């Protein structure tokens, strides 16, 4: 993967994984309510968090490759690192209701 492609994947990976986590958790709530446990919801959070954090090594590799190409992609690779960490924090914060509330609120 080129440094430019790695930069864009790292930059957009965190927000996309947050969107996937919200959508999947919302879709799994009826099943979780019927089954009586939150295992699938927690699995969704953990998988998307791991996928979002996978952007960090990509951003680091892109930063090393961008040093030879241009300063623009050097800036974008640093922004990708911060975006990845920020959206990892957002994913963790979005998981707080899954931990605090029961799946069936009636």
C-alpha positions, 0 to 999 in steps of 0.5 A: 500500500502506498503512503498516500493510500495508507494516509487516507485509510488511517484518516477515514478508518476511525470515523467509519468504524464509529459509524459501523459500531453505532449502526451494528449496535442499533441493529443488535439491540432487539436480538440482545433484548430477546436473548437477554445478554449483551455479548454481541454488543460488546463484541461489536464494540471490541471489533470496531475499536480494534479496527479503528486502532489499526489505523495507528500503524498505517499512519506511522508507516504513511508518515515515514513514507511521506517524509520523502514525498511531500509535507502535505501527506506528512501533515495528513498522516499526523492528523490521521494519528490524532483522528484515530485516537480521537475516534477510538475514544468516541467508540469507548464513550459510545459503549458506556450506555451498553455497559450502563443500561439494560438492553430492554428498556420498557 
